[in-house]
Amino acid sequence: MMYNRKIIKTKNYTEIWEYKFPVPTKGELIEKDLKKESKKQRSFDELTMEEQEDRLANMKKKRREAKWRLQRIIDTNFDNRTSFLTLTTKENIKERDEFTALFKTFVKRFNYSVFDTKKSKLKYCGCLEKQRRGSYHMHLLMFDVPYVPHKKLLELWGLGAIRINHLDNLDDSANAGRYVSKYMEKGIGDGLLESFGKNSYLRSRNLKLPVEEKLTDFKPLVIDSEVILDEQEYTSKVYVNNKYIDNPVSYKKIRNK
């Protein structure tokens, strides 16, 4: 299956990519996957300098894509009952997996105390970031939650401080994803090698996800210029006849009416 037009729609925006030449719907070609797999079997230090540069460039690309996905998730779920917190610990926790496990315990406590259930009802997304002392902390968004006093939040966390990040400067909820993801950007790109194979951010499974559609349609789109928020032209690559060729791409971001 091939497509030449990709559409991703959140609550407030629609993004449209149009490719000159159709591209595969399911990832890369088998030959490229095998090449990648062979690299994964070696540690970073075992790679050649050129391979190390390729891996770092690929990691950075994936982290940028993760930031954009996070923005779309936030835009899709943001409402007037969204809380934005920063969780820190007194103990100097330098292991990512250890902090993640402690956070999951906090989520269980929150569900039981606030929603009176052991089920995973809390809707959230969060990003881990390292402090100067080397300890992890987390920027956390909780969607559709009732008011919880700060003292109660501290009791539920029980490991250190919780800072409430006020969204007073957010004059347009449609900009929530872009605004909040700035706080999380450093964490998404932090420690590329250390966080290799780890999720760029954490999110609950009960969030609404942006609607994505891939189709083949060469009819030109007619879009009112007044709703266009961003418009770009760039070149990607597509595999044709055993080689990569340039594939011009047109990108538009429009405001939903």
Backbone as CSV, one residue per row, in Angstrom:
resi,resn,N_x,N_y,N_z,CA_x,CA_y,CA_z,C_x,C_y,C_z
1,MET,0.842,-1.202,0.000,0.000,0.000,0.000,0.878,1.252,0.000
2,MET,0.469,2.220,-0.808,1.205,3.478,-0.920,0.252,4.649,-0.665
3,TYR,0.804,5.772,-0.286,-0.013,6.973,-0.126,0.794,8.192,-0.546
4,ASN,0.088,9.241,-0.939,0.769,10.486,-1.295,0.262,11.663,-0.472
5,ARG,-0.716,11.380,0.399,-1.253,12.448,1.248,-1.475,11.896,2.654
6,LYS,-0.939,12.599,3.637,-1.130,12.213,5.042,-1.806,13.364,5.769
7,ILE,-2.814,13.024,6.574,-3.584,14.038,7.304,-3.631,13.637,8.777
8,ILE,-3.264,14.556,9.654,-3.368,14.340,11.104,-4.211,15.473,11.684
9,LYS,-5.249,15.087,12.409,-6.201,16.075,12.921,-6.293,16.004,14.438
10,THR,-6.091,17.152,15.106,-6.322,17.272,16.539,-7.623,18.050,16.754
11,LYS,-7.882,18.415,18.001,-9.108,19.161,18.294,-9.110,20.531,17.627
12,ASN,-7.942,21.131,17.490,-7.870,22.508,17.007,-7.224,22.676,15.628
13,TYR,-6.376,21.708,15.253,-5.616,21.857,14.020,-5.717,20.630,13.129
14,THR,-5.432,20.849,11.861,-5.255,19.760,10.906,-3.944,19.990,10.168
15,GLU,-3.123,18.944,10.105,-1.860,19.011,9.375,-1.958,18.128,8.140
16,ILE,-1.440,18.625,7.034,-1.544,17.914,5.753,-0.162,17.859,5.094
17,TRP,0.273,16.650,4.754,1.497,16.439,3.993,1.116,15.894,2.619
18,GLU,1.641,16.475,1.562,1.415,15.984,0.210,2.769,15.682,-0.434
19,TYR,2.937,14.424,-0.861,4.194,13.964,-1.442,4.067,13.884,-2.962
20,LYS,5.115,14.297,-3.668,5.081,14.223,-5.127,4.997,12.781,-5.598
21,PHE,5.790,11.899,-4.957,5.777,10.481,-5.289,5.217,9.701,-4.102
22,PRO,4.349,8.716,-4.353,3.770,7.934,-3.259,4.841,7.249,-2.427
23,VAL,4.550,7.094,-1.126,5.477,6.460,-0.188,4.781,5.273,0.478
24,PRO,5.546,4.293,1.002,4.935,3.106,1.618,4.144,3.472,2.875
25,THR,3.088,2.734,3.144,2.270,2.994,4.330,2.857,2.351,5.578
26,LYS,3.705,1.354,5.426,4.217,0.636,6.588,5.731,0.709,6.658
27,GLY,6.227,1.842,7.114,7.632,1.963,7.450,8.588,1.857,6.295
28,GLU,9.782,1.362,6.604,10.862,1.309,5.638,10.876,-0.025,4.895
29,LEU,11.711,-0.098,3.897,11.871,-1.330,3.141,12.622,-2.377,3.962
30,ILE,12.422,-3.640,3.606,13.040,-4.730,4.350,14.556,-4.599,4.353
31,GLU,15.131,-4.207,3.187,16.588,-4.094,3.114,17.111,-3.101,4.141
32,LYS,16.410,-1.987,4.303,16.855,-0.976,5.258,16.658,-1.456,6.682
33,ASP,15.568,-2.181,6.934,15.321,-2.711,8.272,16.431,-3.672,8.690
34,LEU,16.880,-4.512,7.757,17.939,-5.455,8.064,19.233,-4.725,8.383
35,LYS,19.492,-3.653,7.668,20.690,-2.869,7.922,20.626,-2.240,9.310
36,LYS,19.451,-1.725,9.672,19.279,-1.125,10.990,19.446,-2.188,12.081
37,GLU,18.883,-3.360,11.835,18.934,-4.417,12.832,20.374,-4.820,13.110
38,SER,21.196,-4.854,12.067,22.585,-5.235,12.254,23.316,-4.223,13.118
39,LYS,22.911,-2.939,13.018,23.539,-1.908,13.843,23.101,-2.036,15.295
40,LYS,21.859,-2.432,15.519,21.349,-2.534,16.880,22.060,-3.633,17.659
41,GLN,22.608,-4.617,16.964,23.259,-5.718,17.638,24.610,-5.315,18.224
42,ARG,25.106,-4.140,17.862,26.373,-3.647,18.397,26.119,-2.434,19.287
43,SER,26.986,-2.267,20.275,26.873,-1.091,21.137,27.333,0.139,20.366
44,PHE,27.039,1.311,20.930,27.421,2.560,20.261,28.928,2.638,20.071
45,ASP,29.698,2.186,21.066,31.161,2.256,20.989,31.728,1.314,19.926
46,GLU,30.964,0.290,19.561,31.436,-0.665,18.558,31.209,-0.186,17.127
47,LEU,30.418,0.881,16.960,30.134,1.397,15.630,31.300,2.231,15.114
48,THR,31.385,2.325,13.805,32.368,3.226,13.218,31.940,4.662,13.476
49,MET,32.833,5.605,13.253,32.503,7.011,13.476,31.329,7.441,12.600
50,GLU,31.318,6.968,11.365,30.224,7.316,10.446,28.908,6.724,10.940
51,GLU,28.963,5.475,11.423,27.753,4.832,11.936,27.267,5.515,13.206
52,GLN,28.183,5.967,14.044,27.800,6.690,15.254,27.084,7.993,14.895
53,GLU,27.601,8.697,13.906,26.969,9.940,13.466,25.574,9.664,12.921
54,ASP,25.430,8.579,12.157,24.121,8.208,11.602,23.137,7.883,12.726
55,ARG,23.619,7.140,13.735,22.721,6.761,14.832,22.277,7.983,15.629
56,LEU,23.209,8.892,15.920,22.863,10.101,16.657,21.885,10.959,15.871
57,ALA,22.113,11.080,14.559,21.199,11.860,13.721,19.813,11.227,13.715
58,ASN,19.765,9.895,13.677,18.480,9.200,13.685,17.772,9.373,15.021
59,MET,18.544,9.332,16.122,17.960,9.543,17.450,17.360,10.944,17.565
60,LYS,18.116,11.947,17.103,17.631,13.333,17.164,16.356,13.490,16.346
61,LYS,16.309,12.853,15.195,15.112,12.919,14.341,13.919,12.306,15.056
62,LYS,14.135,11.151,15.677,13.043,10.480,16.384,12.555,11.311,17.568
63,ARG,13.476,12.012,18.244,13.085,12.851,19.378,12.284,14.068,18.910
64,ARG,12.671,14.639,17.767,11.877,15.750,17.217,10.470,15.274,16.876
65,GLU,10.385,14.107,16.262,9.076,13.551,15.923,8.258,13.281,17.180
66,ALA,8.936,12.841,18.253,8.244,12.596,19.519,7.674,13.891,20.089
67,LYS,8.427,14.977,19.962,7.939,16.269,20.442,6.674,16.678,19.696
68,TRP,6.662,16.474,18.385,5.475,16.836,17.596,4.282,15.947,17.955
69,ARG,4.552,14.647,18.179,3.457,13.760,18.589,2.884,14.196,19.925
70,LEU,3.780,14.582,20.834,3.332,15.032,22.150,2.481,16.293,22.035
71,GLN,2.892,17.228,21.212,2.101,18.444,21.000,0.690,18.100,20.530
72,ARG,0.605,17.157,19.601,-0.715,16.789,19.063,-1.568,16.111,20.122
73,ILE,-0.956,15.260,20.935,-1.708,14.593,22.004,-2.244,15.620,22.997
74,ILE,-1.398,16.594,23.362,-1.836,17.638,24.293,-2.973,18.449,23.694
75,ASP,-2.828,18.854,22.439,-3.879,19.637,21.782,-5.189,18.872,21.706
76,THR,-5.094,17.550,21.573,-6.299,16.727,21.457,-7.021,16.566,22.789
77,ASN,-6.270,16.584,23.897,-6.859,16.281,25.209,-7.006,17.479,26.139
78,PHE,-6.377,18.593,25.830,-6.373,19.746,26.735,-7.790,20.264,26.957
79,ASP,-8.117,20.555,28.222,-9.422,21.114,28.563,-9.264,22.040,29.766
80,ASN,-10.390,22.560,30.260,-10.309,23.503,31.386,-10.130,22.802,32.731
81,ARG,-9.942,21.488,32.706,-9.626,20.746,33.929,-8.263,20.062,33.793
82,THR,-7.356,20.737,33.095,-6.002,20.214,32.908,-5.071,20.818,33.954
83,SER,-4.283,19.978,34.612,-3.298,20.425,35.599,-1.896,20.155,35.060
84,PHE,-0.995,21.096,35.307,0.392,20.992,34.840,1.306,21.058,36.055
85,LEU,2.002,19.946,36.358,2.796,19.830,37.570,4.246,19.457,37.241
86,THR,5.129,19.727,38.188,6.497,19.227,38.127,6.767,18.440,39.401
87,LEU,7.142,17.170,39.262,7.393,16.277,40.397,8.894,16.130,40.603
88,THR,9.367,16.396,41.814,10.777,16.219,42.142,10.905,15.311,43.366
89,THR,12.112,14.812,43.599,12.359,13.908,44.729,13.456,14.463,45.633
90,LYS,13.321,14.183,46.934,14.388,14.543,47.873,15.613,13.677,47.619
91,GLU,15.350,12.400,47.396,16.447,11.472,47.120,16.984,11.722,45.713
92,ASN,18.276,11.545,45.548,18.917,11.776,44.259,18.763,10.530,43.386
93,ILE,17.655,10.461,42.649,17.350,9.280,41.846,17.907,9.480,40.430
94,LYS,18.950,8.722,40.115,19.629,8.886,38.834,19.245,7.827,37.806
95,GLU,18.493,6.828,38.237,18.082,5.763,37.324,16.690,6.056,36.776
96,ARG,16.590,6.113,35.477,15.331,6.438,34.811,14.226,5.423,35.157
97,ASP,14.576,4.147,35.114,13.578,3.112,35.390,13.069,3.191,36.831
98,GLU,13.952,3.559,37.754,13.542,3.683,39.161,12.529,4.813,39.325
99,PHE,12.800,5.966,38.693,11.871,7.083,38.793,10.538,6.714,38.146
100,THR,10.594,6.052,36.999,9.369,5.654,36.300,8.506,4.746,37.169
101,ALA,9.146,3.814,37.878,8.402,2.912,38.761,7.742,3.679,39.897
102,LEU,8.437,4.665,40.461,7.868,5.484,41.530,6.693,6.312,41.011
103,PHE,6.819,6.806,39.793,5.723,7.580,39.211,4.488,6.710,39.009
104,LYS,4.663,5.492,38.560,3.525,4.588,38.346,2.813,4.290,39.671
105,THR,3.585,4.232,40.754,2.977,4.051,42.076,2.148,5.275,42.440
106,PHE,2.645,6.463,42.119,1.903,7.700,42.356,0.580,7.691,41.592
107,VAL,0.604,7.216,40.358,-0.613,7.156,39.545,-1.635,6.230,40.199
108,LYS,-1.182,5.095,40.714,-2.096,4.171,41.385,-2.722,4.823,42.619
109,ARG,-1.905,5.539,43.395,-2.436,6.231,44.578,-3.450,7.288,44.174
110,PHE,-3.134,8.013,43.119,-4.021,9.077,42.652,-5.371,8.495,42.228
111,ASN,-5.342,7.416,41.461,-6.586,6.784,41.028,-7.429,6.348,42.215
112,TYR,-6.773,5.737,43.200,-7.507,5.215,44.353,-8.047,6.339,45.227
113,SER,-7.252,7.393,45.431,-7.638,8.464,46.348,-8.601,9.461,45.711
114,VAL,-8.345,9.854,44.466,-9.137,10.905,43.823,-10.339,10.339,43.078
115,PHE,-10.153,9.220,42.382,-11.234,8.643,41.578,-11.897,7.450,42.255
116,ASP,-11.384,7.055,43.437,-11.959,5.957,44.214,-12.046,4.675,43.387
117,THR,-10.962,4.356,42.694,-10.922,3.143,41.887,-9.480,2.657,41.774
118,LYS,-9.335,1.349,41.588,-8.007,0.786,41.332,-7.713,0.712,39.840
119,LYS,-8.705,1.082,39.041,-8.520,1.070,37.596,-7.708,2.296,37.153
120,SER,-7.155,2.214,35.977,-6.329,3.305,35.436,-7.221,4.381,34.821
121,LYS,-7.718,5.265,35.672,-8.625,6.295,35.207,-7.928,7.624,34.903
122,LEU,-6.817,7.913,35.571,-6.115,9.174,35.368,-5.600,9.278,33.926
123,LYS,-5.895,10.407,33.291,-5.383,10.680,31.948,-4.188,11.615,32.080
124,TYR,-3.053,11.182,31.552,-1.845,11.985,31.753,-0.845,11.774,30.620
125,CYS,0.073,12.708,30.510,1.295,12.522,29.740,2.393,13.295,30.451
126,GLY,3.589,12.772,30.417,4.677,13.398,31.156,6.019,13.101,30.535
127,CYS,6.988,13.908,30.887,8.336,13.769,30.346,9.360,13.869,31.461
128,LEU,10.296,12.929,31.485,11.363,12.943,32.478,12.510,13.839,32.017
129,GLU,13.119,14.508,32.987,14.249,15.384,32.681,15.241,15.319,33.832
130,LYS,16.532,15.386,33.508,17.557,15.344,34.541,17.888,16.730,35.057
131,GLN,18.008,16.838,36.388,18.451,18.075,37.000,19.979,18.141,36.977
132,ARG,20.527,19.279,37.400,21.986,19.431,37.413,22.666,18.419,38.310
133,ARG,21.990,18.049,39.402,22.584,17.091,40.338,22.533,15.660,39.792
134,GLY,21.919,15.486,38.625,21.844,14.165,38.005,20.578,13.405,38.321
135,SER,19.726,13.963,39.177,18.479,13.312,39.558,17.369,13.638,38.558
136,TYR,16.486,12.672,38.367,15.358,12.884,37.464,14.226,13.650,38.154
137,HIS,13.502,14.433,37.382,12.215,14.969,37.803,11.283,14.866,36.604
138,MET,10.013,15.168,36.807,9.040,14.976,35.735,8.132,16.189,35.577
139,HIS,7.918,16.583,34.317,6.872,17.537,33.960,5.644,16.713,33.583
140,LEU,4.530,16.989,34.235,3.351,16.132,34.114,2.099,16.945,33.802
141,LEU,1.366,16.492,32.806,0.046,17.039,32.491,-1.010,16.010,32.859
142,MET,-2.013,16.425,33.624,-3.137,15.563,33.962,-4.399,16.206,33.390
143,PHE,-5.139,15.434,32.593,-6.303,15.967,31.894,-7.601,15.559,32.593
144,ASP,-8.571,16.454,32.519,-9.920,16.165,33.006,-9.893,15.667,34.462
145,VAL,-9.199,16.419,35.323,-9.115,16.043,36.734,-9.804,17.098,37.601
146,PRO,-10.415,16.673,38.697,-11.004,17.642,39.625,-9.902,18.372,40.384
147,TYR,-10.276,19.428,41.088,-9.308,20.167,41.893,-8.820,19.288,43.047
148,VAL,-7.506,19.223,43.207,-6.888,18.493,44.313,-5.968,19.464,45.045
149,PRO,-6.172,19.693,46.341,-5.310,20.622,47.093,-3.840,20.221,46.999
150,HIS,-2.980,21.218,47.029,-1.547,20.975,46.926,-1.058,20.040,48.032
151,LYS,-1.578,20.209,49.229,-1.187,19.354,50.352,-1.507,17.893,50.063
152,LYS,-2.660,17.663,49.447,-3.060,16.297,49.105,-2.144,15.715,48.036
153,LEU,-1.772,16.529,47.049,-0.858,16.070,46.008,0.483,15.656,46.606
154,LEU,0.973,16.443,47.559,2.243,16.130,48.208,2.168,14.795,48.949
155,GLU,1.022,14.549,49.597,0.838,13.282,50.309,0.844,12.103,49.334
156,LEU,0.183,12.284,48.197,0.097,11.203,47.217,1.448,10.925,46.576
157,TRP,2.227,11.953,46.333,3.557,11.783,45.747,4.507,11.227,46.818
158,GLY,4.610,11.916,47.939,5.333,11.417,49.098,6.841,11.294,48.953
159,LEU,7.412,11.853,47.902,8.843,11.668,47.650,9.612,12.978,47.572
160,GLY,8.902,14.104,47.654,9.564,15.397,47.510,8.557,16.470,47.177
161,ALA,8.990,17.439,46.395,8.155,18.609,46.107,7.310,18.410,44.850
162,ILE,6.207,19.148,44.806,5.379,19.247,43.603,5.155,20.726,43.326
163,ARG,5.599,21.153,42.167,5.364,22.546,41.765,4.207,22.597,40.788
164,ILE,3.273,23.494,41.065,2.143,23.685,40.156,2.524,24.751,39.133
165,ASN,2.558,24.380,37.866,2.902,25.305,36.795,1.619,25.961,36.291
166,HIS,1.449,27.223,36.587,0.225,27.918,36.198,0.217,28.217,34.701
167,LEU,-0.941,28.106,34.111,-1.104,28.342,32.679,-1.792,29.676,32.432
168,ASP,-1.513,30.646,33.302,-2.162,31.957,33.179,-1.800,32.658,31.880
169,ASN,-0.582,32.393,31.381,-0.137,33.050,30.154,-0.686,32.393,28.898
170,LEU,-1.421,31.317,29.091,-1.978,30.606,27.947,-3.318,31.232,27.585
171,ASP,-3.281,32.233,26.693,-4.497,32.954,26.344,-5.339,32.219,25.320
172,ASP,-4.809,31.170,24.746,-5.546,30.412,23.744,-5.264,28.934,23.971
173,SER,-6.281,28.173,24.368,-6.069,26.757,24.670,-5.615,25.978,23.450
174,ALA,-5.832,26.525,22.252,-5.392,25.859,21.036,-3.869,25.796,20.948
175,ASN,-3.182,26.642,21.714,-1.725,26.656,21.716,-1.145,25.818,22.852
176,ALA,-1.984,25.057,23.537,-1.540,24.320,24.717,-0.381,23.382,24.406
177,GLY,-0.501,22.620,23.327,0.539,21.656,22.996,1.881,22.308,22.776
178,ARG,1.907,23.371,22.016,3.167,24.063,21.734,3.728,24.703,22.993
179,TYR,2.851,25.286,23.812,3.282,25.995,25.021,3.876,25.029,26.041
180,VAL,3.144,23.974,26.337,3.564,23.057,27.388,4.746,22.204,26.947
181,SER,4.784,21.809,25.673,5.866,20.947,25.210,7.211,21.648,25.282
182,LYS,7.231,22.985,25.376,8.493,23.705,25.557,9.140,23.324,26.880
183,TYR,8.299,23.115,27.913,8.823,22.691,29.205,9.404,21.275,29.116
184,MET,8.836,20.473,28.227,9.219,19.074,28.134,10.291,18.821,27.080
185,GLU,10.617,19.837,26.297,11.514,19.649,25.161,12.883,19.156,25.580
186,LYS,13.436,19.718,26.647,14.769,19.313,27.082,14.773,17.851,27.504
187,GLY,13.712,17.441,28.186,13.633,16.050,28.611,13.514,15.091,27.451
188,ILE,12.792,15.515,26.407,12.636,14.654,25.234,13.973,14.439,24.536
189,GLY,14.805,15.484,24.492,16.081,15.381,23.798,17.248,15.073,24.711
190,ASP,16.979,14.875,26.003,18.041,14.713,27.000,18.633,13.308,26.946
191,GLY,19.957,13.242,27.024,20.639,11.955,27.154,20.277,10.966,26.075
192,LEU,20.563,11.290,24.821,20.152,10.433,23.711,20.658,9.001,23.870
193,LEU,21.923,8.857,24.226,22.485,7.515,24.357,21.953,6.810,25.598
194,GLU,21.864,7.547,26.691,21.398,6.956,27.950,19.947,6.498,27.845
195,SER,19.135,7.264,27.130,17.713,6.942,27.028,17.379,6.157,25.761
196,PHE,18.403,5.674,25.060,18.169,4.921,23.829,17.303,3.699,24.125
197,GLY,16.254,3.516,23.352,15.340,2.404,23.562,14.256,2.685,24.577
198,LYS,14.307,3.863,25.220,13.279,4.246,26.188,12.258,5.165,25.516
199,ASN,11.077,5.221,26.081,10.064,6.134,25.562,10.479,7.580,25.808
200,SER,10.239,8.441,24.820,10.575,9.861,24.962,9.699,10.515,26.012
201,TYR,8.489,10.027,26.164,7.567,10.554,27.161,6.646,9.422,27.604
202,LEU,5.982,9.621,28.732,5.043,8.637,29.261,3.626,9.155,29.051
203,ARG,2.715,8.261,28.788,1.308,8.673,28.650,0.407,7.507,29.030
204,SER,-0.769,7.859,29.533,-1.757,6.836,29.856,-2.409,6.341,28.566
205,ARG,-2.937,5.148,28.613,-3.527,4.542,27.410,-4.938,5.037,27.132
206,ASN,-5.511,5.776,28.082,-6.902,6.219,27.903,-7.020,7.614,27.298
207,LEU,-5.945,8.159,26.760,-6.001,9.473,26.125,-6.623,9.385,24.739
208,LYS,-7.247,10.461,24.332,-7.691,10.557,22.948,-6.462,10.805,22.080
209,LEU,-6.413,10.139,20.940,-5.285,10.315,20.037,-5.711,11.086,18.798
210,PRO,-4.795,11.836,18.209,-5.132,12.539,16.963,-5.590,11.550,15.900
211,VAL,-6.459,11.998,15.040,-6.954,11.163,13.940,-5.960,11.248,12.784
212,GLU,-5.474,10.108,12.347,-4.496,10.079,11.253,-5.054,9.296,10.070
213,GLU,-4.836,9.822,8.892,-5.325,9.179,7.669,-4.243,9.271,6.594
214,LYS,-4.033,8.158,5.897,-3.101,8.121,4.779,-3.860,7.638,3.550
215,LEU,-3.789,8.377,2.485,-4.558,8.040,1.307,-3.835,8.425,0.026
216,THR,-4.342,7.895,-1.060,-3.843,8.242,-2.388,-4.891,9.096,-3.083
217,ASP,-4.562,10.341,-3.303,-5.496,11.271,-3.921,-4.691,12.411,-4.546
218,PHE,-4.698,12.470,-5.861,-3.903,13.478,-6.554,-4.713,14.721,-6.925
219,LYS,-5.963,14.750,-6.462,-6.758,15.957,-6.702,-6.245,17.083,-5.813
220,PRO,-6.064,18.275,-6.361,-5.550,19.383,-5.540,-6.538,19.776,-4.443
221,LEU,-6.003,20.098,-3.267,-6.839,20.549,-2.160,-7.120,22.040,-2.293
222,VAL,-8.343,22.412,-2.007,-8.716,23.831,-1.998,-8.882,24.254,-0.547
223,ILE,-7.986,25.109,-0.062,-7.975,25.518,1.341,-8.056,27.033,1.430
224,ASP,-8.945,27.507,2.278,-9.081,28.943,2.506,-7.787,29.469,3.126
225,SER,-7.184,30.449,2.501,-5.906,30.988,2.974,-5.997,31.557,4.388
226,GLU,-7.182,31.966,4.812,-7.349,32.574,6.130,-7.155,31.568,7.272
227,VAL,-7.313,30.285,6.984,-7.181,29.278,8.046,-5.802,28.618,8.041
228,ILE,-4.953,28.981,7.093,-3.614,28.406,7.026,-2.721,29.074,8.075
229,LEU,-2.206,28.284,8.988,-1.350,28.791,10.068,0.134,28.617,9.751
230,ASP,0.455,27.618,8.973,1.844,27.366,8.609,1.859,26.653,7.263
231,GLU,2.889,26.936,6.478,2.998,26.341,5.151,4.479,26.217,4.810
232,GLN,4.898,24.998,4.444,6.315,24.764,4.163,6.480,23.816,2.979
233,GLU,7.623,23.935,2.334,8.024,23.023,1.269,9.389,22.454,1.648
234,TYR,9.540,21.153,1.542,10.842,20.545,1.812,10.972,19.271,0.989
235,THR,12.118,18.638,1.093,12.391,17.438,0.294,12.714,16.263,1.201
236,SER,12.008,15.154,0.998,12.317,13.917,1.701,12.910,12.931,0.692
237,LYS,12.971,11.663,1.070,13.503,10.637,0.177,12.487,9.508,0.013
238,VAL,12.482,8.901,-1.158,11.642,7.736,-1.398,12.469,6.710,-2.172
239,TYR,12.246,5.430,-1.882,13.029,4.353,-2.491,12.345,3.894,-3.773
240,VAL,13.002,4.123,-4.908,12.447,3.772,-6.216,13.534,3.103,-7.046
241,ASN,13.214,1.927,-7.598,14.156,1.208,-8.465,15.523,1.021,-7.802
242,ASN,15.479,0.527,-6.570,16.691,0.180,-5.818,17.581,1.368,-5.475
243,LYS,17.024,2.551,-5.413,17.806,3.709,-4.992,16.871,4.764,-4.410
244,TYR,17.448,5.660,-3.615,16.679,6.748,-3.028,16.699,7.954,-3.963
245,ILE,15.535,8.547,-4.135,15.435,9.764,-4.933,14.734,10.847,-4.115
246,ASP,14.937,12.099,-4.500,14.278,13.212,-3.818,12.773,13.145,-4.003
247,ASN,12.059,13.452,-2.941,10.602,13.428,-2.984,10.073,14.740,-2.391
248,PRO,9.759,15.738,-3.207,9.256,17.019,-2.707,7.977,16.849,-1.891
249,VAL,7.903,17.580,-0.788,6.761,17.485,0.119,6.198,18.878,0.372
250,SER,4.886,18.975,0.337,4.197,20.211,0.691,3.469,19.990,2.015
251,TYR,3.715,20.880,2.975,3.120,20.751,4.307,2.276,21.980,4.619
252,LYS,1.085,21.732,5.177,0.214,22.822,5.617,-0.371,22.489,6.976
253,LYS,-0.450,23.490,7.818,-1.132,23.382,9.107,-2.265,24.380,9.104
254,ILE,-3.493,23.913,9.303,-4.660,24.789,9.201,-5.484,24.735,10.478
255,ARG,-6.172,25.792,10.760,-7.047,25.860,11.925,-8.383,25.218,11.584
256,ASN,-8.855,24.351,12.478,-10.151,23.731,12.256,-11.260,24.759,12.444
257,LYS,-12.240,24.724,11.575,-13.372,25.656,11.705,-14.372,25.115,12.701
